Amino acid sequence: MEKDDQIGKTPQSASLEKKPWPMWPFVLSVVIFIVGYTWVQFEFRKTGPTNQPYQDLLSRQKAVVEKNMYDWYSLKAEHAAEDKTLSSKGIQIRAADGPLENFLPQQLVYYIASRPILVERIENVGKEDEISRGAPYHLRLSLPDGMGDDRRFKLSAFYKEGELHLLAQLLVKERKDADDLINENLVPASFSIPTEPIESESVAVKLYTKGKIREWTVPVNP
């Protein structure tokens, strides 16, 4: 009879008779993990500010002269008084269709954290006709009113072996984040660029804006 009862059982009914796994080991392991993780966080957590990669990048670029791993100098362009005699003589303008990385030196492409958002419109550029070694080099850009003084605008400067690359860029994640800076009223904004690393007899300068590159060569006086 007992044998007949076992024969009559199906696999489904046999599985239903199995006791479920006890839950207390799982609950205990979760509690231990939470308590241990909390203790580690409070015991070893740094008391300083949290990691901010974008702000850290800006802080690194605030140095007046900074040399990166590719021997490019990052020069800090500062606002300057508009008391210099500048001219546009010798500046050539050419179209730059396509991504910016097609025109920048590849080492700079690797160095810059992300593709810069370049200013769309600069009508006039004034420059000094020579560089006095050790003295700042001055530029004057015609920018939309308010852009030159806004911290979202940056004139980035990179120098190496007689080449000076200038990027008129917006420090925003998307171009729409600077829509309030775009207007038709253009005003001059003056900048000075340190020249301490420059040792060549002349410097080939390139100024990048959206879709355009302005180029000129400037002699260096000792």
Secondary structure as UniProt FT lines:
FT   HELIX           2..8
FT   HELIX           11..16
FT   HELIX           24..44
FT   HELIX           53..60
FT   TURN            61..62
FT   STRAND          65..67
FT   TURN            69..70
FT   STRAND          73..76
FT   STRAND          78..79
FT   TURN            89..90
FT   STRAND          92..95
FT   HELIX           100..102
FT   HELIX           106..111
FT   STRAND          117..118
FT   STRAND          125..127
FT   STRAND          131..132
FT   TURN            133..134
FT   STRAND          137..144
FT   TURN            145..149
FT   TURN            151..152
FT   STRAND          153..160
FT   TURN            161..162
FT   STRAND          163..170
FT   HELIX           175..181
FT   STRAND          186..193
FT   TURN            196..197
FT   STRAND          202..209
FT   TURN            210..211
FT   STRAND          212..221
//
